[in-house]
């Protein structure tokens, strides 16, 4: 997830000087977009490999979800500690540092022969994404083409799910049909990150306050007192959305292989790609829809998708599971887009970063904690029974969030708001 920029739109600060030989701002925009997609792509590659890691290294489902959760926790740590670093140091150096860390993490993944290096790689990868997220979100808004002012926000929203989808399907293909399945994906990503690093070095600086001293100022976490009721309503949707995302990115491929009774690793990657692709499509279709209406539509999609997942588990039906994943993905994308847009409007611009930090705390905790619990329960009750219980619990959260959001929408309409 790319963090929305906290840079004031329409700033009168003079543009930063171009780096020597730098391409125009439009080229810089697409360089940053490529960094965003690549970082998200690399984050989903291990998901397609988890089943293989389990088989080759004898890892339990609980251990796999701990590996996944470590990534979420370190992303959150990097985001909260370094999310505002690019405002003073500049977008280019922070993006460059994030890419260097990403290259290091890919090298650790490629060298991993067991749990130790796998954990180290996931932790470094999380820090890389957390460090770069704030800089990417801001740079996409600052470098976007003047003829398409909404493009930066659209790329910020759709880029993560595009990357996750491409990573799932790409890694699945390489694992199934290419040699050295636990190495090749990461070596190719090292090359891709190195190319984009050159592009970042050559792009122009866009931060108005760039060139300051290295100063780490952790994000403050604060919800305005007058907005706390609405925040709790909307953040319940965030929790439901990322609980589903965490489950699918950690245990989804294993569940798909089990239902399809397949040993083809492409199936696992395709499941992640299907979820993320449907989410991207929903976000693009509903990009101009009012925030609360989008959140309501997303929650309805989540409930329908969860019901279909439960049906597929009851029937043991792979086709129903695939349809369920597509429906669930569309609800996932819409619910996140709508709730995040509504949440971002709860604070004044000067305090929006503090509110955004609070949202990310809930999002990453929802992505990691339920997934770890599901992994541990899988070791006791098995994947099938755990999946049924997990989906039923998330459906209950979605139902509560839907009722609360509908009441909030009715109250907002009565107050004359356009949210």
TABEL-V586186 format. One record per pair of residues at least 12 apart in sequence whose ideal C-beta (glycine too) atoms are under 7 Angstrom apart, sorted by the first residue. I is the first residue (numbers start at 0). J is the second residue. Records with the same first field share a line. If there is no record, write none. Layout:
I=J  J
This chain:
0=159  362
1=35  132  135  136  155  158  159
2=78  82  132  133  136  355
3=136  155  343  355
4=136  137  140
5=351  352
6=137  140  141
7=348
10=207
12=207
15=203  204  205  206  209
17=203
18=201  203  204
20=201
21=201  202  203
22=201  202
24=142  203
25=144
26=202
27=142  202  203
28=139  142  143  144
30=195  198  199  202
31=135  138  139  142
32=139  154  158
33=195
34=94  98  131  135  195  199
35=135  154  158  162
36=158  161  162
37=162  191  192  195
38=101  127  128  131  162
39=158  159  162  163  166
40=162  165  166
41=101  105  124  166  188
42=70  124  128  166
43=163  166  167  248  271
44=166  170  184
45=121
46=167  248  249  252  271
47=167  170  171  174  252  264  267  268  271
48=170  174  181
49=63  249  252  253
50=252  253  256  264  267
51=174  180  181  264
52=117
56=113  114
58=114
59=378
60=250  374  377  378  382
61=374  375  377  378
62=114
63=249  374
64=249  250  370  371  373  374
65=371  374
66=117  118  121
67=245  248  249  370
68=367  370  371
69=118  121  122  125
70=121  124  125
71=245  363  366  367
72=125  363  367
73=122  125  126  129
74=125  128  129  363
75=129  359  360  363
76=129
77=125  126  128  129  130
78=129  132  133  359
79=217  218  356
80=215  217
81=129  130  215
82=132  133  218
83=133  216  218  352
84=215
85=133  134  137  206
86=206  208
87=208  211  214
88=211  213
89=204  206  209  210
90=134  137  138  204  205  206
91=199  202  204
93=130  131  134
94=131  134  135  199
95=196  199  200
96=130
97=127  130  131
98=192  195  196  199
100=123  126  127  130
101=124  127  192
102=189  192  193
103=123
104=120  123  124  127
105=185  188  189  192
106=189
107=119  120  123
108=120  185
109=182  185  186
136=155
137=206
138=205
139=151  154  155
140=152
141=205
142=205
153=286
156=282  336
157=279  282  283
160=275  278  279  282  332
161=279
163=271  275
164=272  275  276  279
167=268  269  271  272  275
168=268  269  272
170=184  268
171=264  265  267  268  269
172=265
174=264
175=263  264  265
218=352  353  356
219=353  356
220=353  356  357  360
221=350  353  354  357
222=354  357
223=345  346  350
226=345  346
229=345  407
230=342  345
232=403  404  407
233=338  341  342
234=358  361
235=396  399  400  403
236=294  298  334  338  400  404
237=338  358  361  362  365
238=361  365  396
239=301  393  396  397  400
240=331  334  335
241=362  365  366
242=365  369  393
243=301  327  331  393
244=331  366
245=365  366  367  369  370
246=369  370  373  389
247=271  274
248=271
249=370  374
250=373  374  377  382
251=270  271
252=267  268  270  271
253=382
254=382  386
255=267  270  320
257=382
258=311  315  317  320
259=317
270=324
273=321  324  325  328
274=324  327  328  331
275=328
276=328
277=325  328  329  332
278=328  329  331  332
279=332
280=329
281=329  332  333
282=332  333  336
285=333  336
289=417  418
290=337  340  341  418
291=337  341  404  407  408  411  418
293=333  336  337
294=334  337  338  341  404
295=401  404  405  408
296=333
297=330  333  334  337
298=330  334  397  400  401  404
299=330  401
300=326  329  330  333
301=327  330  331  334  397
302=394  397  398  401
303=326  330
304=323  326  327  330
305=327  390  393  394  397
307=319  322  323  326
308=320  323  327  390
309=387  390  391
311=323
312=383  386  387
339=358
341=418
342=354  358
343=355
344=418
373=385  389
